[in-house]
């Protein structure tokens, strides 16, 4: 019975690690997506300014 308890603890520990890692990746992806959106807006604004200056 003692071996099953340790097996349960090991599986629980692994699943907690996987869950935490997944959350971390999700947060990092959200951060990268936010930075990409800001970069895209900056590029769009600079492109509009370039078109206005060419007139």
C-alpha positions, 0 to 999 in steps of 0.5 A, a space after each residue: 500500500 505504501 508503494 501506491 501512495 508514493 506512485 500517487 504522489 509522483 503522478 500528482 507532482 508531475 501533473 502539477 509541474 505540467 500544469 504550471 509549465 502550461 500556465 507559464 507558456 500561456 502567459 509568455 505567449 500573451 506577452 509576446 502577442 502584446 509586443 507584436 501588436 504594439 510593433 504592428 501598430 508602430 509599423 502601421 503608423 510609420 507607414 502612414 507618416 511616410 505616405 503623408 511625407 511623400 505627398 
